[in-house]
């Protein structure tokens, strides 16, 4: 998409088979909107990786099948997972990016049991997007999801990530989220690739035992 930079990172766990259930994806729909998603199927082994791949492909097909809110796409994904993989649980963020006036974008998003997206403004102000939270996939027999909208002004950065970036044993999750918010604010003016590398190098402990995936996008600033 013109005026939009995207960078991704994936770092496998240092234990086990170095495969797991984290995934990310980004693609353009027929109507010109850009879809981005990140998610995590429970497990850190080959079966989790296989289920992750199939879940990612199902989500692609559902998003391309018809134009509808992210909440409805997530509902259909949840029902599909419960039908084909009744023992599976997963978390996910699904977002749709659309043009909203000169140089700006609007984000429509839904969150299923996943850490919240982080929006960093061009001034370095960082805040989590928490308006569209729902239970994780595979938990509720008759799932219902919500969606929310958020403007992405020129120069802003959006970060979605899996829990391996913020979770630590014997530490409250809010501590890890605040660590991420603070470091992202400090790195907000770095080039996007450098921004991503700075987060990985600064956030991850040596010998991390969880997979980490992250996807960052930056809206071009006004000339």
VODOPA-377175 format. One record per residue (C-alpha): x, y, z; chain; residue in three letters. Coordinates in nm, 2 decimals, m for minus. Layout:
# VODOPA-377175
<atom east="X" north="Y" up="Z" unit="A" code="ala"/>
...
//
This chain:
# VODOPA-377175
<atom east="0.00" north="0.00" up="0.00" unit="A" code="unk"/>
<atom east="0.15" north="0.34" up="m0.10" unit="A" code="unk"/>
<atom east="0.25" north="0.55" up="0.20" unit="A" code="unk"/>
<atom east="0.26" north="0.25" up="0.44" unit="A" code="unk"/>
<atom east="0.58" north="0.07" up="0.56" unit="A" code="unk"/>
<atom east="0.55" north="m0.28" up="0.70" unit="A" code="unk"/>
<atom east="0.81" north="m0.48" up="0.89" unit="A" code="unk"/>
<atom east="0.78" north="m0.83" up="1.05" unit="A" code="unk"/>
<atom east="1.00" north="m1.03" up="1.28" unit="A" code="unk"/>
<atom east="0.98" north="m1.39" up="1.40" unit="A" code="unk"/>
<atom east="1.21" north="m1.55" up="1.66" unit="A" code="unk"/>
<atom east="1.15" north="m1.92" up="1.76" unit="A" code="unk"/>
<atom east="1.17" north="m2.06" up="2.10" unit="A" code="unk"/>
<atom east="1.52" north="m2.17" up="2.21" unit="A" code="unk"/>
<atom east="1.38" north="m2.50" up="2.34" unit="A" code="unk"/>
<atom east="1.21" north="m2.79" up="2.17" unit="A" code="unk"/>
<atom east="1.20" north="m2.82" up="1.79" unit="A" code="unk"/>
<atom east="1.21" north="m2.45" up="1.73" unit="A" code="unk"/>
<atom east="0.86" north="m2.45" up="1.58" unit="A" code="unk"/>
<atom east="0.54" north="m2.34" up="1.74" unit="A" code="unk"/>
<atom east="0.20" north="m2.18" up="1.70" unit="A" code="unk"/>
<atom east="0.28" north="m1.81" up="1.64" unit="A" code="unk"/>
<atom east="0.19" north="m1.66" up="1.30" unit="A" code="unk"/>
<atom east="0.16" north="m1.33" up="1.12" unit="A" code="unk"/>
<atom east="0.01" north="m1.23" up="0.78" unit="A" code="unk"/>
<atom east="m0.07" north="m0.93" up="0.57" unit="A" code="unk"/>
<atom east="m0.24" north="m0.91" up="0.23" unit="A" code="unk"/>
<atom east="m0.45" north="m0.67" up="0.02" unit="A" code="unk"/>
<atom east="m0.82" north="m0.74" up="m0.04" unit="A" code="unk"/>
<atom east="m1.00" north="m0.69" up="m0.37" unit="A" code="unk"/>
<atom east="m1.16" north="m0.36" up="m0.24" unit="A" code="unk"/>
<atom east="m0.81" north="m0.22" up="m0.18" unit="A" code="unk"/>
<atom east="m0.81" north="m0.26" up="0.20" unit="A" code="unk"/>
<atom east="m0.51" north="m0.41" up="0.37" unit="A" code="unk"/>
<atom east="m0.56" north="m0.69" up="0.62" unit="A" code="unk"/>
<atom east="m0.31" north="m0.77" up="0.89" unit="A" code="unk"/>
<atom east="m0.33" north="m1.05" up="1.15" unit="A" code="unk"/>
<atom east="m0.12" north="m1.20" up="1.42" unit="A" code="unk"/>
<atom east="m0.20" north="m1.50" up="1.63" unit="A" code="unk"/>
<atom east="m0.09" north="m1.78" up="1.86" unit="A" code="unk"/>
<atom east="m0.21" north="m2.14" up="1.86" unit="A" code="unk"/>
<atom east="m0.15" north="m2.31" up="2.20" unit="A" code="unk"/>
<atom east="0.16" north="m2.53" up="2.20" unit="A" code="unk"/>
<atom east="0.53" north="m2.53" up="2.11" unit="A" code="unk"/>
<atom east="0.57" north="m2.84" up="1.89" unit="A" code="unk"/>
<atom east="0.51" north="m2.97" up="1.54" unit="A" code="unk"/>
<atom east="0.13" north="m3.03" up="1.59" unit="A" code="unk"/>
<atom east="0.09" north="m2.67" up="1.70" unit="A" code="unk"/>
<atom east="0.28" north="m2.55" up="1.40" unit="A" code="unk"/>
<atom east="0.06" north="m2.76" up="1.17" unit="A" code="unk"/>
<atom east="m0.26" north="m2.63" up="1.33" unit="A" code="unk"/>
<atom east="m0.12" north="m2.27" up="1.31" unit="A" code="unk"/>
<atom east="m0.06" north="m2.30" up="0.94" unit="A" code="unk"/>
<atom east="m0.41" north="m2.43" up="0.87" unit="A" code="unk"/>
<atom east="m0.56" north="m2.17" up="1.09" unit="A" code="unk"/>
<atom east="m0.37" north="m1.89" up="0.91" unit="A" code="unk"/>
<atom east="m0.49" north="m2.03" up="0.57" unit="A" code="unk"/>
<atom east="m0.85" north="m2.05" up="0.69" unit="A" code="unk"/>
<atom east="m0.84" north="m1.69" up="0.81" unit="A" code="unk"/>
<atom east="m0.71" north="m1.58" up="0.47" unit="A" code="unk"/>
<atom east="m1.00" north="m1.76" up="0.30" unit="A" code="unk"/>
<atom east="m1.26" north="m1.62" up="0.53" unit="A" code="unk"/>
<atom east="m1.13" north="m1.26" up="0.50" unit="A" code="unk"/>
<atom east="m1.13" north="m1.29" up="0.11" unit="A" code="unk"/>
<atom east="m1.47" north="m1.46" up="0.10" unit="A" code="unk"/>
<atom east="m1.68" north="m1.15" up="0.16" unit="A" code="unk"/>
<atom east="m1.66" north="m0.79" up="0.28" unit="A" code="unk"/>
<atom east="m1.77" north="m0.78" up="0.64" unit="A" code="unk"/>
<atom east="m1.66" north="m0.65" up="0.98" unit="A" code="unk"/>
<atom east="m1.35" north="m0.80" up="1.14" unit="A" code="unk"/>
<atom east="m1.58" north="m0.92" up="1.43" unit="A" code="unk"/>
<atom east="m1.78" north="m1.14" up="1.19" unit="A" code="unk"/>
<atom east="m1.47" north="m1.29" up="1.03" unit="A" code="unk"/>
<atom east="m1.34" north="m1.38" up="1.37" unit="A" code="unk"/>
<atom east="m1.67" north="m1.54" up="1.46" unit="A" code="unk"/>
<atom east="m1.66" north="m1.76" up="1.15" unit="A" code="unk"/>
<atom east="m1.30" north="m1.85" up="1.22" unit="A" code="unk"/>
<atom east="m1.38" north="m1.95" up="1.58" unit="A" code="unk"/>
<atom east="m1.67" north="m2.17" up="1.46" unit="A" code="unk"/>
<atom east="m1.44" north="m2.33" up="1.19" unit="A" code="unk"/>
<atom east="m1.17" north="m2.40" up="1.45" unit="A" code="unk"/>
<atom east="m1.42" north="m2.56" up="1.69" unit="A" code="unk"/>
<atom east="m1.55" north="m2.78" up="1.41" unit="A" code="unk"/>
<atom east="m1.21" north="m2.90" up="1.27" unit="A" code="unk"/>
<atom east="m0.99" north="m2.88" up="1.58" unit="A" code="unk"/>
<atom east="m1.22" north="m2.91" up="1.89" unit="A" code="unk"/>
<atom east="m0.93" north="m2.94" up="2.13" unit="A" code="unk"/>
<atom east="m0.75" north="m2.63" up="2.00" unit="A" code="unk"/>
<atom east="m0.74" north="m2.28" up="2.15" unit="A" code="unk"/>
<atom east="m0.58" north="m1.98" up="2.00" unit="A" code="unk"/>
<atom east="m0.55" north="m1.60" up="2.03" unit="A" code="unk"/>
<atom east="m0.56" north="m1.36" up="1.74" unit="A" code="unk"/>
<atom east="m0.57" north="m1.00" up="1.63" unit="A" code="unk"/>
<atom east="m0.74" north="m0.93" up="1.30" unit="A" code="unk"/>
<atom east="m0.73" north="m0.58" up="1.15" unit="A" code="unk"/>
<atom east="m0.84" north="m0.40" up="0.84" unit="A" code="unk"/>
<atom east="m0.68" north="m0.08" up="0.71" unit="A" code="unk"/>
<atom east="m0.87" north="0.17" up="0.50" unit="A" code="unk"/>
<atom east="m0.79" north="0.51" up="0.36" unit="A" code="unk"/>
<atom east="m0.94" north="0.80" up="0.56" unit="A" code="unk"/>
<atom east="m0.86" north="1.13" up="0.40" unit="A" code="unk"/>
<atom east="m0.53" north="1.28" up="0.29" unit="A" code="unk"/>
<atom east="m0.24" north="1.07" up="0.42" unit="A" code="unk"/>
<atom east="m0.43" north="0.90" up="0.70" unit="A" code="unk"/>
<atom east="m0.57" north="0.55" up="0.76" unit="A" code="unk"/>
<atom east="m0.84" north="0.41" up="0.97" unit="A" code="unk"/>
<atom east="m0.80" north="0.08" up="1.15" unit="A" code="unk"/>
<atom east="m1.09" north="m0.16" up="1.21" unit="A" code="unk"/>
<atom east="m0.98" north="m0.44" up="1.45" unit="A" code="unk"/>
<atom east="m1.09" north="m0.73" up="1.67" unit="A" code="unk"/>
<atom east="m0.90" north="m0.91" up="1.94" unit="A" code="unk"/>
<atom east="m0.95" north="m1.27" up="2.06" unit="A" code="unk"/>
<atom east="m0.77" north="m1.32" up="2.39" unit="A" code="unk"/>
<atom east="m0.46" north="m1.17" up="2.25" unit="A" code="unk"/>
<atom east="m0.23" north="m0.89" up="2.39" unit="A" code="unk"/>
<atom east="m0.36" north="m0.56" up="2.27" unit="A" code="unk"/>
<atom east="m0.23" north="m0.37" up="1.97" unit="A" code="unk"/>
<atom east="0.00" north="m0.08" up="2.05" unit="A" code="unk"/>
<atom east="m0.03" north="0.25" up="1.87" unit="A" code="unk"/>
<atom east="0.26" north="0.50" up="1.89" unit="A" code="unk"/>
<atom east="0.18" north="0.85" up="1.77" unit="A" code="unk"/>
<atom east="0.42" north="1.07" up="1.57" unit="A" code="unk"/>
<atom east="0.50" north="1.25" up="1.90" unit="A" code="unk"/>
<atom east="0.61" north="0.93" up="2.07" unit="A" code="unk"/>
<atom east="0.30" north="0.89" up="2.28" unit="A" code="unk"/>
<atom east="0.22" north="0.51" up="2.30" unit="A" code="unk"/>
<atom east="m0.11" north="0.36" up="2.41" unit="A" code="unk"/>
<atom east="m0.27" north="0.02" up="2.39" unit="A" code="unk"/>
<atom east="m0.59" north="m0.03" up="2.19" unit="A" code="unk"/>
<atom east="m0.83" north="m0.21" up="2.42" unit="A" code="unk"/>
<atom east="m1.18" north="m0.13" up="2.28" unit="A" code="unk"/>
<atom east="m1.24" north="m0.47" up="2.10" unit="A" code="unk"/>
<atom east="m1.15" north="m0.74" up="2.34" unit="A" code="unk"/>
<atom east="m1.32" north="m1.09" up="2.33" unit="A" code="unk"/>
<atom east="m1.24" north="m1.44" up="2.46" unit="A" code="unk"/>
<atom east="m0.98" north="m1.65" up="2.29" unit="A" code="unk"/>
<atom east="m1.07" north="m1.88" up="2.00" unit="A" code="unk"/>
<atom east="m1.21" north="m2.22" up="2.09" unit="A" code="unk"/>
<atom east="m1.33" north="m2.12" up="2.44" unit="A" code="unk"/>
<atom east="m1.70" north="m2.02" up="2.39" unit="A" code="unk"/>
<atom east="m1.94" north="m2.26" up="2.21" unit="A" code="unk"/>
<atom east="m2.14" north="m1.98" up="2.05" unit="A" code="unk"/>
<atom east="m1.88" north="m1.70" up="2.00" unit="A" code="unk"/>
<atom east="m1.96" north="m1.34" up="1.95" unit="A" code="unk"/>
<atom east="m1.69" north="m1.08" up="1.87" unit="A" code="unk"/>
<atom east="m1.68" north="m0.70" up="1.87" unit="A" code="unk"/>
<atom east="m1.48" north="m0.46" up="1.65" unit="A" code="unk"/>
<atom east="m1.35" north="m0.11" up="1.70" unit="A" code="unk"/>
<atom east="m1.22" north="0.17" up="1.48" unit="A" code="unk"/>
<atom east="m0.91" north="0.38" up="1.54" unit="A" code="unk"/>
<atom east="m0.76" north="0.65" up="1.32" unit="A" code="unk"/>
<atom east="m0.39" north="0.61" up="1.23" unit="A" code="unk"/>
<atom east="m0.25" north="0.96" up="1.17" unit="A" code="unk"/>
<atom east="0.04" north="1.03" up="0.94" unit="A" code="unk"/>
<atom east="0.37" north="0.93" up="1.11" unit="A" code="unk"/>
<atom east="0.21" north="0.69" up="1.35" unit="A" code="unk"/>
<atom east="0.33" north="0.33" up="1.41" unit="A" code="unk"/>
<atom east="0.11" north="0.03" up="1.49" unit="A" code="unk"/>
<atom east="0.26" north="m0.28" up="1.65" unit="A" code="unk"/>
<atom east="0.09" north="m0.62" up="1.69" unit="A" code="unk"/>
<atom east="0.29" north="m0.90" up="1.86" unit="A" code="unk"/>
<atom east="0.26" north="m1.23" up="2.04" unit="A" code="unk"/>
<atom east="0.28" north="m1.28" up="2.41" unit="A" code="unk"/>
<atom east="0.64" north="m1.41" up="2.40" unit="A" code="unk"/>
<atom east="0.74" north="m1.05" up="2.36" unit="A" code="unk"/>
<atom east="0.59" north="m0.94" up="2.70" unit="A" code="unk"/>
<atom east="0.54" north="m1.24" up="2.92" unit="A" code="unk"/>
<atom east="0.79" north="m1.35" up="3.18" unit="A" code="unk"/>
<atom east="0.77" north="m1.62" up="3.44" unit="A" code="unk"/>
<atom east="0.70" north="m1.49" up="3.79" unit="A" code="unk"/>
<atom east="0.60" north="m1.15" up="3.65" unit="A" code="unk"/>
<atom east="0.27" north="m0.98" up="3.61" unit="A" code="unk"/>
<atom east="0.17" north="m0.94" up="3.25" unit="A" code="unk"/>
<atom east="0.10" north="m0.57" up="3.30" unit="A" code="unk"/>
<atom east="0.46" north="m0.52" up="3.39" unit="A" code="unk"/>
<atom east="0.57" north="m0.66" up="3.05" unit="A" code="unk"/>
<atom east="0.31" north="m0.45" up="2.87" unit="A" code="unk"/>
<atom east="0.43" north="m0.13" up="3.04" unit="A" code="unk"/>
<atom east="0.79" north="m0.23" up="2.95" unit="A" code="unk"/>
<atom east="0.69" north="m0.26" up="2.59" unit="A" code="unk"/>
<atom east="0.50" north="0.07" up="2.59" unit="A" code="unk"/>
<atom east="0.79" north="0.26" up="2.73" unit="A" code="unk"/>
<atom east="1.05" north="0.11" up="2.50" unit="A" code="unk"/>
<atom east="0.83" north="0.16" up="2.19" unit="A" code="unk"/>
<atom east="0.78" north="0.53" up="2.29" unit="A" code="unk"/>
<atom east="1.16" north="0.57" up="2.32" unit="A" code="unk"/>
<atom east="1.22" north="0.41" up="1.98" unit="A" code="unk"/>
<atom east="0.93" north="0.57" up="1.79" unit="A" code="unk"/>
<atom east="1.14" north="0.79" up="1.57" unit="A" code="unk"/>
<atom east="1.38" north="0.51" up="1.46" unit="A" code="unk"/>
<atom east="1.34" north="0.36" up="1.10" unit="A" code="unk"/>
<atom east="1.08" north="0.08" up="1.12" unit="A" code="unk"/>
<atom east="1.33" north="m0.21" up="1.07" unit="A" code="unk"/>
<atom east="1.56" north="m0.06" up="1.34" unit="A" code="unk"/>
<atom east="1.25" north="m0.01" up="1.56" unit="A" code="unk"/>
<atom east="1.16" north="m0.38" up="1.54" unit="A" code="unk"/>
<atom east="1.52" north="m0.49" up="1.61" unit="A" code="unk"/>
<atom east="1.54" north="m0.26" up="1.90" unit="A" code="unk"/>
<atom east="1.23" north="m0.41" up="2.06" unit="A" code="unk"/>
<atom east="1.35" north="m0.77" up="2.01" unit="A" code="unk"/>
<atom east="1.70" north="m0.70" up="2.15" unit="A" code="unk"/>
<atom east="1.57" north="m0.49" up="2.44" unit="A" code="unk"/>
<atom east="1.26" north="m0.69" up="2.54" unit="A" code="unk"/>
<atom east="1.37" north="m1.06" up="2.51" unit="A" code="unk"/>
<atom east="1.57" north="m1.23" up="2.79" unit="A" code="unk"/>
<atom east="1.86" north="m1.46" up="2.70" unit="A" code="unk"/>
<atom east="1.74" north="m1.81" up="2.63" unit="A" code="unk"/>
<atom east="1.37" north="m1.72" up="2.59" unit="A" code="unk"/>
<atom east="1.14" north="m2.03" up="2.60" unit="A" code="unk"/>
<atom east="0.85" north="m1.89" up="2.39" unit="A" code="unk"/>
<atom east="0.81" north="m1.80" up="2.03" unit="A" code="unk"/>
<atom east="0.79" north="m1.43" up="1.94" unit="A" code="unk"/>
<atom east="0.62" north="m1.29" up="1.63" unit="A" code="unk"/>
<atom east="0.56" north="m0.92" up="1.56" unit="A" code="unk"/>
<atom east="0.43" north="m0.70" up="1.28" unit="A" code="unk"/>
<atom east="0.48" north="m0.33" up="1.27" unit="A" code="unk"/>
<atom east="0.35" north="m0.08" up="1.02" unit="A" code="unk"/>
<atom east="0.41" north="0.29" up="0.99" unit="A" code="unk"/>
<atom east="0.20" north="0.55" up="0.81" unit="A" code="unk"/>
<atom east="0.40" north="0.79" up="0.61" unit="A" code="unk"/>
<atom east="0.44" north="1.13" up="0.76" unit="A" code="unk"/>
<atom east="0.33" north="1.45" up="0.57" unit="A" code="unk"/>
<atom east="0.60" north="1.60" up="0.36" unit="A" code="unk"/>
//
